[in-house]
Amino acid sequence: MAEIQLKSLAHSYSDMPESPDDYAIRQLDHVWHKGGAYALLGPSGCGKSTMLNIISGLVQPSEGDVLFDGKRVNELSPRDRNIAQVFQFPVIYDSMTVYDNLAFPLKNNKVPASKIKARVHEIAEVLEIEDKLYKKAKNLTADEKQKVSMGRGLVREDVSAILFDEPLTVIDPQLKWKLRRKLKQIHEQFDITMVYVTHDQLEASTFADKIAVMYGGQIVQFGTPTELFEQPNHTFVGFFIGSPGMNLIEVQRCPRGVCFGGTVVALEPWQVDILQRTKSTNLKIGIRPEFIEVSSVASDDTFEAEVLDVEDLGTYKIVTVQLDHERMKVRQSEDFAASIGSRVHLSFPRQWLKLYVDEFLVQEQQ
């Protein structure tokens, strides 16, 4: 396994890129530490697969360096980088048995037959496909074929890292959770550096210890699932993580805080101080639906809002309210009783109310 460092990395599919919009990956620096279980999360077209293919050597970056354990590997082929990659769709030989598919990478590396047999059976047991070892791969189901494809990546003990490019796309929904847990167990058992690309936040948080969120060709935040939820560093992270995502409201400066319409929201003194020192007019506040407090009575720090919709999801309810001209989502317990058209009073706890300037979180200087 290896530490993978991306240094001043950028990539464009255009021969003559002229602006940041011409880049699939905008200049970034990032480190995947040795032995970690990571997810690369973001929407389609944000640069996830491009980054994975640059790490593996399938794509040469336009700018910057890829380092494995501090050694530049830009010119090395995928084979010489010793990377295993699992794609969206199973890459296996249908005419071979499952055993021969799993053994193939080891035979290519001239591993002794006795070692091959032991390793193939070990991986087959971990993936729960031992009973399929002597079946032709063409007779397997889609999820069984993907298990074999994963096994081909896992079977080599000398790999620097295993890269997964949305590997559960073809898997039946009922089996996805089980396979994610299986990958997590494999990581814990073999301590291999793993990077898992997905657009699904549930897949990312189930598998990874840390998640890199990509947006517009950049990694806008790298952290644990809890950090991404509680401290989104970018408005996209707030919007993309969570169901529903963070409420984000465009605001203007006001005395002691910010305002929208006729609503004035007080901020912490340090937030006000930073606001006074920035010239940007791209200002937003954000708060997650889970953190808004709702009361039937007014108080000094509440805002009156109208209930527009109540969506009952069984164990909780998602309530849509209108405050001034802004619509917001609020998560409430299943016993929430206010009806559509009624008035409620909202409060925004200071520790959960976030201020964003130019889409990035304003943080207190230590």
Secondary structure, 3 states (H helix, E strand, C coil): CCCEEEEEEEECCCCCCCCHHHCCEEEEEEEECCCCEEEEECCCCCCHHHHHHHHHCCCCCCEEEEEECCEECCCCCHHHHCEEEECCCCCCCCCCEHHHHHHHHHHHCCCCHHHHHHHHHHHHHHHCCHHHCCCEHHHCCHHHHHHHHHHHHHCCCCCCEEEEECCCCCCCHHHHHHHHHHHHHHHHHHCCCEEEEECCHHHHHHHCCEEEEEECCEEEEEECHHHHHHCCCEHHHHHHCCCCCCEEEECEEECCEEEECCEEEECCHHHHHHHHHCCCCCEEEEECHHHCEEECCCCCCCEEEEEEEEEECCCEEEEEEEECCEEEEEEEECCCCCCCCCEEEEECCHHHCEEEECCEECCCCC
